[in-house]
Structures are given as C-alpha cells and as structure tokens.
Amino acid sequence: MNIRRILGIDPGSRQMGIGVIDSNGQRSTHIYSACLRLHRDSLLPDRLGKIFAEVTSIIQQYQPQEMAIENVFVATNAGGALKLGQARGAAICAGVVAGLTVAEYSPREIKQATVGKGSADKTQVQHMIKYMLGLHGTLQADAADALAIALCHAHVGHINQRLAQASTRSSS
C-alpha cells in the first residue's frame, strides 16, 4: 500500500493550523504540525501574503503530494466568513501553484472520520488526534484540527481506493 504525504490546513485569517502526515490510509505518522499566528494589527492583504508564503515554504520543506483543507462554514459574522474564505484561498493557491491536488472537507466530515461523531468538540478532536498519531504533551487546537483534516483525507482516500479495487474485481 502506498504511503502518501498529506498537508492538512485548518484555515483562519488570524491563526492557521498546519499539519503534515505520512499515511497509507490505515496507519499514519506525524511529520509536522504548527499554528501560524498572524498579527491582528496587520492589514488583511499582508496576512494573506504571509499565509501564501508560509504554506509555500512548508510545501517546499516537507514535499507533500496532496493537500486537504476545511471548507468554510456559514458564520454569524459575514465579514469574518469573507476573511476566512480569503485565507482559505491564499492557502489553496499555494497548494495549486506547487502542483498539489486539493481536497475540501466539511467540519462534520472531519470530525466523523477522526472521532466517529460529527458533533465532536475541540477537546475530543485533540484527544483522538494525539491517540491516533501517538503524540504526547499539549497539542494546540488549530494544529490538532489541521492534523485531523489530513487524517480525514487519508481515510477517505483509502476507502475510495478500496472501493475502486473492489469495483474493478467485480467487473472482471
């Protein structure tokens, strides 16, 4: 079974979670995780440029083959939702420019794939990610979310691959 390196992004215009894993869809290994903090006082275009530059740098350093990012959810604040969408766009552009395929998942899909419950809270996600990747100590919430997004993508890809193999066998 092929091991894939996956970059997970938990988008934000002030804090962005970043996680990199190696996975064959059943077993995954933590490679890197961090929380990119963006200065509140910076203008939005400056923050978007920093997001693009940082994601590009992480792609160059860790060489993922695929990228997964959380979809924008409908927020009560329209301005916040627009900024979040722009932050996602900056990260997605960095991935596309680097030649990565980019997959998008809803928060519910991510929680379902990693915790088993689409309504899980942040502490449940953090706990499960630490358990699944064998991590110890404190794991920042945004970094845990980014790793959860990467794990969701690994699991979905593995399931799709198995379904395609089963379909090929049954049509032969």
Phi, psi and omega per residue, in radians:
M1 nan 2.333 -3.084
N2 -1.259 2.416 3.021
I3 -1.619 2.255 3.134
R4 -1.979 2.484 3.025
R5 -1.704 2.171 -3.023
I6 -2.152 2.307 3.046
L7 -1.738 2.160 3.074
G8 -1.884 2.409 -3.121
I9 -2.201 2.179 2.966
D10 -1.799 1.746 -2.953
P11 -1.241 2.653 3.046
G12 -2.962 2.623 3.141
S13 -1.559 -0.182 3.079
R14 -2.072 -0.551 3.066
Q15 -2.446 2.343 -3.141
M16 -2.261 2.187 3.074
G17 -1.467 2.442 -3.137
I18 -2.320 2.318 3.116
G19 -2.507 2.464 3.105
V20 -2.216 2.281 3.086
I21 -2.299 2.768 2.880
D22 -1.866 2.366 -3.098
S23 -2.654 2.554 2.970
N24 -1.850 0.159 3.141
G25 1.695 -0.385 3.107
Q26 -1.983 -0.685 3.103
R27 -2.122 2.394 -3.101
S28 -2.293 2.602 -3.138
T29 -2.194 2.334 3.085
H30 -1.267 2.252 3.097
I31 -1.898 -0.807 -3.063
Y32 -2.817 2.529 2.979
S33 -2.694 2.592 -3.130
A34 -2.856 2.946 3.029
C35 -2.088 2.045 3.099
L36 -1.457 2.020 3.138
R37 -1.756 2.250 -3.099
L38 -1.945 2.359 -3.072
H39 -1.124 2.277 3.115
R40 -1.053 -0.606 -3.072
D41 -1.311 -0.251 3.142
S42 -1.242 2.580 3.038
L43 -1.218 2.625 -3.106
L44 -0.954 -0.783 3.118
P45 -1.029 -0.615 3.104
D46 -1.170 -0.712 3.112
R47 -1.143 -0.701 3.129
L48 -1.134 -0.696 3.078
G49 -1.098 -0.696 3.115
K50 -1.156 -0.705 3.090
I51 -1.033 -0.870 -3.141
F52 -1.016 -0.817 -3.102
A53 -1.141 -0.748 -3.111
E54 -1.190 -0.764 3.127
V55 -1.137 -0.698 3.079
T56 -1.046 -0.769 3.134
S57 -1.098 -0.740 3.127
I58 -1.156 -0.679 3.087
I59 -1.088 -0.767 3.133
Q60 -1.125 -0.698 -3.084
Q61 -1.284 -0.757 -3.014
Y62 -1.782 -0.189 3.034
Q63 0.917 0.923 3.069
P64 -1.206 2.701 3.062
Q65 -1.626 -0.391 -3.053
E66 -2.449 2.767 3.120
M67 -2.327 2.449 3.071
A68 -2.256 2.456 -3.083
I69 -2.453 2.607 3.118
E70 -1.333 2.434 3.052
N71 -1.206 2.700 3.038
V72 -1.238 2.330 3.037
F73 -1.750 2.760 -3.123
V74 -1.283 2.086 -3.127
A75 -1.761 2.822 3.100
T76 -1.290 -0.387 -3.126
N77 -1.835 1.919 -3.099
A78 -1.072 -0.686 3.120
G79 -1.091 -0.712 3.102
G80 -1.140 -0.695 3.120
A81 -1.125 -0.677 3.116
L82 -1.139 -0.757 3.120
K83 -1.117 -0.722 3.106
L84 -1.075 -0.744 3.104
G85 -1.087 -0.670 3.108
Q86 -1.196 -0.667 3.093
A87 -1.114 -0.743 3.067
R88 -1.028 -0.767 -3.130
G89 -1.054 -0.718 3.119
A90 -1.110 -0.736 3.132
A91 -1.190 -0.758 3.130
I92 -1.075 -0.751 3.118
C93 -1.038 -0.705 3.109
A94 -1.060 -0.741 3.118
G95 -1.154 -0.788 -3.118
V96 -1.146 -0.755 3.116
V97 -1.048 -0.580 3.129
A98 -1.424 -0.035 3.101
G99 1.507 0.270 -3.137
L100 -1.477 2.572 2.919
T101 -1.356 2.489 -3.085
V102 -2.113 2.188 3.091
A103 -1.960 2.577 -3.121
E104 -2.123 2.424 -3.120
Y105 -2.343 2.541 3.090
S106 -1.364 2.742 3.088
P107 -0.960 -0.679 -3.137
R108 -1.128 -0.747 3.106
E109 -1.065 -0.726 -3.103
I110 -1.136 -0.819 3.138
K111 -1.137 -0.703 3.124
Q112 -1.091 -0.750 -3.087
A113 -1.246 -0.488 -3.047
T114 -1.846 -0.639 -3.095
V115 -1.813 -0.437 -3.116
G116 1.639 0.042 -3.114
K117 -2.504 2.071 -3.082
G118 -1.151 -0.250 -3.137
S119 -1.827 0.299 -3.118
A120 -1.055 2.603 3.100
D121 -1.644 3.046 -3.046
K122 -1.049 -0.661 -3.124
T123 -1.186 -0.618 3.082
Q124 -1.149 -0.716 3.111
V125 -1.102 -0.837 3.141
Q126 -0.995 -0.817 -3.119
H127 -1.064 -0.815 -3.090
M128 -1.177 -0.673 3.137
I129 -1.139 -0.756 3.092
K130 -1.035 -0.742 3.139
Y131 -1.152 -0.850 -3.070
M132 -1.115 -0.582 -3.082
L133 -1.794 0.043 3.113
G134 1.139 0.632 -3.124
L135 -1.616 2.641 3.131
H136 -2.173 2.780 3.121
G137 1.456 -2.926 -3.089
T138 -1.405 2.374 3.071
L139 -2.113 2.046 -3.110
Q140 -1.046 2.470 -3.023
A141 -0.997 -0.776 -3.117
D142 -1.190 -0.627 3.089
A143 -1.180 -0.703 3.089
A144 -1.078 -0.730 3.117
D145 -1.103 -0.712 3.121
A146 -1.108 -0.731 3.095
L147 -1.145 -0.645 3.092
A148 -1.093 -0.684 3.118
I149 -1.124 -0.753 3.107
A150 -1.117 -0.742 3.119
L151 -1.138 -0.707 3.080
C152 -0.992 -0.824 -3.137
H153 -1.091 -0.712 3.119
A154 -1.081 -0.763 -3.109
H155 -1.209 -0.761 3.133
V156 -1.106 -0.762 3.118
G157 -1.074 -0.704 3.130
H158 -1.127 -0.776 3.138
I159 -1.122 -0.772 3.117
N160 -1.084 -0.674 3.115
Q161 -1.133 -0.751 3.135
R162 -1.145 -0.682 3.099
L163 -1.130 -0.707 3.128
A164 -1.132 -0.708 3.120
Q165 -1.132 -0.733 3.138
A166 -1.144 -0.679 3.119
S167 -1.135 -0.710 3.124
T168 -1.123 -0.749 3.130
R169 -1.136 -0.701 -3.088
S170 -1.293 -0.420 3.128
S171 -1.538 -0.122 3.139
S172 -1.427 nan nan
